[in-house]
Amino acid sequence: MLRYFLELSYKGKAYSGFQIQENAHTIQAALQQSLQTFFRQSFELTGSSRTDAGVNARQNFFHFDTDLVITTRNIYNLNALLPEDISIRGIYQVPENAHCRFDAIAREYKYILYKHKDPFLVDRGWHYPYPLDMVLMQEAADLLKEYSDFTSFSKRNTQVNNFICHLTQSNWGQLPNEDVWEYRVRGNRFLRGMVRGLVGTMLKVGRGQISLKEFSLLIEARDCTQADFSTPPQGLFLEKVLYKDSLMELLK
């Protein structure tokens, strides 16, 4: 059997999430249907990073095993079968023990806010017209790198053994010549709803609703009822999934 990594990007607005679910329209179901239609056999797909309903991805991965020899020539045909909001970017043969989820060493997310109404950002950002203290927002973002237990930023009913995450990047920035802000965060793993919880709670700091000290105490409380998860999904993008150099060399 040959193992392949499949790289894709998608707009999440029309989907109930990444992972296949019964009686739901998902990214995995659409991709699986495309593969089965073209190759006329079933495929069992394993995903690298789950995204919630409405969340976008510039890069995500599946892996699957098959006896078929699949080449880059097949990408055009598969994309023709997929809806316009999902695109296969690459198919790569990898070692048979490579795992797109467990071999990932980091993931990077981005969240977009825009201050003024913009029809071109409506489905890929959050219209947030309120004044924000971005100096305080960045201080809150820096503070996150000092912690590793993110229980307060994990939604309930999640199936994980622990809430430990190590963040190596946490920054707010403004796009050049635009009234658009983006938050970028990179870590070895993320919990269910974590990035949206981080953004929503940092916005409370930026609006003066809680202080930096209260933000720290909220993290240390390990209580998800204190975080703000009301951040809408369309502004969130899974930007990158990173692997060790030996595997990244194959994903080019």
N, C-alpha and C positions, 0 to 999 in steps of 0.2 A: 504493500500500500504506500502511496505517496501522500505526503502532507503538504498542504498549501496554506499560506496566509493570504487573505483577501482584504485589501485596503479599500475603504469606502468613505464617502462624505454624504451628508444628508441634511435636509431641513426637516425639523421634527414636528412642525405645526400640525400635520395631518395624521400623526401617529400616536398610538397609546404607549409609546416607549420603544426601547430597543429590543428587548428580549421577547420571544414568542409567548403569547398568552392565548388562552382559549377564548374564542369569540371576540377577538380584538385585532385591530389593524396595527401591525408592528413592522419595524424595519427588518427584523429577522425573517418574518413570514414573507414579506415581499421579495427579499433576496433569495430565500429558499425556493420560492415559486419560480423565479427567473432561472435559477440553476437547473431545476428539475425539468422545466419546459424545454430548455435548450439541449441539455445532455440526456434527457429522457431516462433519468434515474434519480433516486432519492439521495439527499445529502443531509448529514447531521452536522450542524454548525455550532461551534463554540465561540462565544463573544469575548472580547478583551475587556470592555468597559460598558456597563449598563448605563443608559441615559433614560431619564424619566420622560413622561409624555410631554411633547412640545419642545424638548431640548434639542439643539442642533449639534452637529459634529463636522468639523473640517477634516478630521482624521479619526477613524476607528478601525478595528480589525476583527475579522472572524478567522478561525482556522477550521479545516475539514480534511478528511482523508478520502482518497479515491484511487482506483486503479487507472483512471484516465490520465493521459498526458495533456495538461492544460497549459496553454501559452498565452502571451499577451494579445495574440490575434483574436482570442475569444472575448476580450473585454468589450469590443465594439458590439458584438452580437448580444451579450448579456445586458449591456446598457440600453440597447434598443428595446429590450423586454421590460426593463424597469421603469417605474414612473419618473417623471422629470425631477422630482425632488430627492432622488437617490442616485448616486453616481459611484460606480466602481472605478477606483483610481489605479489599482494594480493588483496582480495576482503573482505570488512568489512561491516557488518551491523551497521548502525549508527542511531541516533535519526532522526525522520522524518523531523525535521526542520534544520538539519545540512546542511551546504552549503560549498562545497569544495573551492569555490572562495572567498565568502564574509567572511567566518570564518577563513581564513588563516591570521595569524598575522605576518608572515615573510616569505621571500623567499631568498634562497641563490644561487648565480651563481658563476661559475668558468670559467676563460678563460686561455687557455694553449698556450704558445709560446715555440718554440724550435729553437736553434741556428743552429745546424748542420742537414743536410739532414738525415731524418730517415723514412724509408718506413712504420714503425709501427705506426707513428704519423700523417701520411699524411691526414687521414680523421678524426682526433680528436685533431688537433692543427694547429697552423699557423707557417710555416717555416719562421723565421724572423732572418736573419743572420747579422743584423746590430749591432754595439756596442751600449750599453745602459748604462746610469748612473742610477743604480737601487736605489741609495740613493735619488736622485731627484724624481724618480718614486714613491718611498714610501712617500716622502714628499707631492707629489701631491695627492696620495691616502689618506693620513691623512687629507689633506685639505678638501676633499669632505665631510667629516663628520661634518664640520662646516657649511655646507649649507643645505637648505631644498628645494629650488626652482631649479629644474633641467630642466627648459624649454630649455636651450641650448643643452641638450642631449636627446631631444625627436624628433623623425622624424616627419615631417609634415603629415597632413591628419590622425591624430590620434583622436579618439573619447573619449576624457577625459575632465572632468570638471575643473581639475587643474593639476599642474605639481609639486605638493608638495610630496616629498619622504623623509623618515627619514632613514639614513644609520647607522647601528650599527657596521658594520665590513667593512673594506676596506684595504686590505693588499696584497702586492706582496711577493712572496716567491719562493725559488729555491728548486726543488725536490732533495733529497739526491742522490749523486753520478751520477747525470744526468745534462746535460746542458739544462735543461727545467725550464722555469719560469711559474708560474701560478698566476693569480690575482683572489682573492676571495672577494666577496662583498655580504653583507646581508642587507636587508632593508624591510620595511613594504610593499612596492610596488615598481614596476619598470615601466618605460614608454617604449613606442615602440622604439626599437633600442638603449635603454639607455646604456646597459652594453657595447655593441660594440662601442658606441660613447665615453664612458669613457675610454676604453682601447686605442682606436685609438688616442685620444687626449693626454692621458698620455704618449704615445709613442713619441709624438712630444716633450714633456718635456724631456724625457729620451735621445733623440737624440740632444737636444740643439736647436731645431727649435723654441721653445717658452720658455720663462722663467716662473718660478712659479708665478710671479706677473701677467704676461700675461694670465696664466692659470686661476688665480682668476678673472681677468677682463672678461675673456671669460664666466665664469660661471655667473657672475653678469650681463652680457650683455643680457641674456635671448634670445639669437639669435642662432637658430640651424644651421645657415649657417656657423658659426665660428667653430663648432666642426667637428671632423673627424670620419665619419661613414664608412670608407672604410674597416674596419676590417672584414675579411671573417667569415662566420657563423660556419664553422666546428670546430673552437676552443672553441666555447661557449657551456657550459653545465648548464642546470638547475639542481642543486645538491640536493636541499631540498625544501620542502614546509612544513612550521611549523604551528601548530595549538595550541590552548590552551590545557593545561595538560589533562583536562577531555576528550577531543576528541582524543588527542594523545594516551591515554591509550587504546582506542578502535582500534587504527591503528597499533597494534603489532601482 
